[in-house]
Amino acid sequence: MKISYDDLTDTLYVFFDSQADTIARDMGNGLLLKYQKKNNKVVGAVVHDFESRFKMRQSSFVEIPANPASA
């Protein structure tokens, strides 16, 4: 799985599989689903205006130690 965020366009990209030979379908409300052409399998999603849609208050974040065994 690959997850990336473009802060200039406020866009979140999530891909579960290869992006090669895909088409995008606009699902409305700023969500695009990426499908493989050959088998119509969903391989990813693109969310426009991500931060403004899913903005969390700072108190909502929980710090997780990188090495839980040493915590």
N, C-alpha and C positions, 0 to 999 in steps of 0.2 A: 504494500500500500504506500502511496506517495501523497503527502499532504503539503500544500504550499499556499502562501498568502501573499498577495501583491498589495502593499499598502498604498501605492499610488492610485490604484483603481478600486481599492477596497473590495477585492475579489478573492474568494477562497476556492482552491482547486483540490479535489479529492479524487484520486485514481486508484482503482483496485486491480487493474490489469493494464496491458499495453494500450497506448493511445493511438497506435498505428491503425490506419484505415477505419476511422470512426466518423460518425455523424452526430450532430447535436440536435436535440429536440428541446424547444422552449416549452417548459412546463408552466410558465406564467410566474408572476410574482418574483422575478429575478433568479429563477432556478432553471438551469440547463442540465439535462442528462445526456451523457455521452454513451453512444451505443456502437458496438462493432457492426460494420456493414454486413459481414458474412453470416452472422448468426443472431443478430439483434440482441446480443447480450449487453447489459448495462456494465460499463467499465469505469464510469466516473461521474462526477457531478461538479458543476460550477455554480457558485452562489455569489451573485452580485450584491453590492451594498452590505457585505457580511457584518462588518463591525457595527454599523448603524442598526441592523436588524437584531443582532444577538449580543449587544453590548451588556457586559456583566459589571456589576458594581465590584470595586476592588475587593471588598470583603467577601465576595463569592469565591475567590481563588484560594486553593489549599496548596501549601507547599509540600511536595513529595520528595523525600531524600533520594539522591541518585543511587545510593547503596543502602537499601533498607536494613540490611544485616548490621550495619554499623550505627544505626540510629538508636 
